[in-house]
Amino acid sequence: MTEPAIDQVPVAASAPRRHRVVIIGSGFGGLFAAQRLAKADVDVTLIARTGHHLFQPLLYQVATGILSVGEIAPPTRLILRDQKNATVVLGDVNQIDVAAKRIHADAGHIGFDIEYDSLIVAAGANQSYFGNDHFERWAPGMKTVDDALELRSRILGCFEQAEVIDDEEERKRLLTFVIVGAGPTGVEMAGQVAELAQHTLKDSFRRIDPATARVILLDAAPAVLPPFGNKLGNAARVRLEQMGVEIQLNAMVTNVDYNGIEVKDPDGSVRRIAASCKIWSAGVQASPLGRMLTDQTDAETDRAGRVLVNKDLSLPGHPEIFVVGDMMSLDNLPGVAQVAIQGGKYAAKQIINEVEKGGSSAQRPPFKYFDKGSMATVSRYSAVVKMGKIEISGFIAWVMWLIVHLAYLIGFKNRVTTMFSWGMHMGGEHRSQLTSTKQWVYARQALEQVAAERSKVDSSSAPQPSGSPSVTPAEAGRTN
Ligand SMILES: Cc1cc2nc3c(=O)[nH]c(=O)nc-3n(C[C@H](O)[C@H](O)[C@H](O)COP(=O)(O)OP(=O)(O)OC[C@H]3O[C@@H](n4cnc5c(N)ncnc54)[C@H](O)[C@@H]3O)c2cc1C
């Protein structure tokens, strides 16, 4: 039995008729935009497909058992609880009607519309498999809480299976971990999987020695951490090799399946690496909402699906629509948290100027990005930091990384518990979040099956009236 659908979110419809700002996404861009509007004379509706604000830079620590999900993904509703002009709505936006200034979203089988006067779109990016989406089943990426929990269970599951298997070749396959993509996420994952195998799991198995696990970091590019330059890339590479990580560069992945991964080397030869656990951290594709916007306006997208925005982050001919963060393309700015944070705050500030001070969109100053530098950890006590011309690697860089990441975590309590978890980990290599379940490993396949069955049912039934139950992108694959 299905419940009646609603056409309009009551909160938005019944709110006093002030200027209505709708924000899509509760990541860095969306959340900081909402908070910047806290004292403004506007009504803010923040809608996202997840109920939390995810601190993506620490996802790899959830995947490798250092931090809990709650520490890096607090509920958005609670973060904005005291911001009286803000309403948080859980929903998957699947239509933006630019002419009608309205979005449509689904929360499970309930469809609803929300109207806006200003729209900030901060829906981020997904993992890109460069046209080979079928790789995802065997090599999950790391973009969501679900991804991190699935990867944690896959990694730990490989050690468990290796402990009980007699076949030597299969044991080697189970103890081979391949990470595709030598950017910051790949480097961080490779370092952590190696530490997990060599330190945390030491002496806890009876038939296998976890330290014999092979950790391979491979990339089609010729360098590790290309955006950090040669010096820091080499420092990260040397540190990883000291930890026993095998680095394979100029290696192009041509296939991924249950048994392993197929790689093409520069001389054109193709080889296989037998590996049970494959992790994908190469490439991103902007949210499909970008294309939805460009289909209705004069804006265009780049190859990664990012929207080419005006200097004020708005769309040509639509000053009321801002696109910020990983979804937007401007002056080759990187897809990092600071670009999203500063973009979200900038968009909010323009709205305040125009609503409260009578400013006009034609007078907006261009968005200026202030580069605060980039950083990545390689292992415990070792990181790389690039701030303009300053390049630091090793322990000092790691301390800087620690301070910055603590500062940007949302909520005092989360900072305290994260500090405690890090303290335990540093002191005794302890990881308190090594729980793993079968469900976390197989949920993706179950969701795909449910989505396929539901779409079969939908396509065989008569056209549904507007606002009636439909399969949402979330149901079709992900809920996080
Ligand atoms: C593993 C990892 C590590 C990273 N490490 C670093 C780092 O160390 N330093 C750094 O600066 N950056 C790092 N980044 C990049 C950084 O996290 C992103 O640049 C930043 O999160 C972008 O913010 P955003 O607001 O554009 O998108 P996101 O933070 O991705 O937020 C997107 C939001 O939109 C919502 N959403 C998406 N589609 C829909 C829809 N259809 N309907 C409703 N809601 C939707 C999502 O649920 C989410 O709330 C990392 C990213 C990853 C994945």
The ligand as a Gaussian input file, in Angstrom:
#p B3LYP/6-31G(d) Opt

LIG

0 1
 C       37.395000      11.094000       0.170000
 C       37.526000      12.579000      -0.040000
 C       38.569000      13.276000       0.567000
 C       38.693000      14.644000       0.380000
 N       39.713000      15.305000       1.011000
 C       39.797000      16.650000       0.909000
 C       40.798000      17.374000       1.610000
 O       41.619000      16.796000       2.314000
 N       40.786000      18.728000       1.514000
 C       39.883000      19.395000       0.749000
 O       39.898000      20.625000       0.713000
 N       38.935000      18.740000       0.061000
 C       38.869000      17.389000       0.114000
 N       37.899000      16.706000      -0.578000
 C       36.997000      17.465000      -1.462000
 C       35.898000      18.141000      -0.669000
 O       35.324000      17.261000       0.250000
 C       34.861000      18.665000      -1.667000
 O       35.500000      19.584000      -2.507000
 C       33.694000      19.329000      -0.964000
 O       33.004000      18.392000      -0.158000
 C       32.730000      19.937000      -1.974000
 O       31.647000      20.492000      -1.302000
 P       30.223000      20.607000      -2.011000
 O       29.357000      21.336000      -1.057000
 O       30.391000      21.139000      -3.372000
 O       29.739000      19.110000      -2.196000
 P       29.557000      17.949000      -1.128000
 O       30.310000      18.216000       0.111000
 O       29.849000      16.699000      -1.873000
 O       28.012000      18.011000      -0.783000
 C       27.034000      17.686000      -1.731000
 C       25.689000      17.643000      -1.031000
 O       24.666000      17.577000      -1.993000
 C       23.746000      16.555000      -1.653000
 N       23.130000      16.108000      -2.906000
 C       23.722000      15.613000      -4.003000
 N       22.821000      15.378000      -4.962000
 C       21.626000      15.731000      -4.460000
 C       20.297000      15.715000      -4.969000
 N       20.011000      15.301000      -6.208000
 N       19.305000      16.135000      -4.159000
 C       19.560000      16.553000      -2.899000
 N       20.796000      16.593000      -2.372000
 C       21.819000      16.197000      -3.149000
 C       24.604000      15.519000      -0.944000
 O       23.808000      14.668000      -0.146000
 C       25.488000      16.442000      -0.122000
 O       24.818000      16.855000       1.027000
 C       37.759000      15.330000      -0.427000
 C       36.712000      14.629000      -1.029000
 C       36.604000      13.268000      -0.846000
 C       35.483000      12.514000      -1.489000

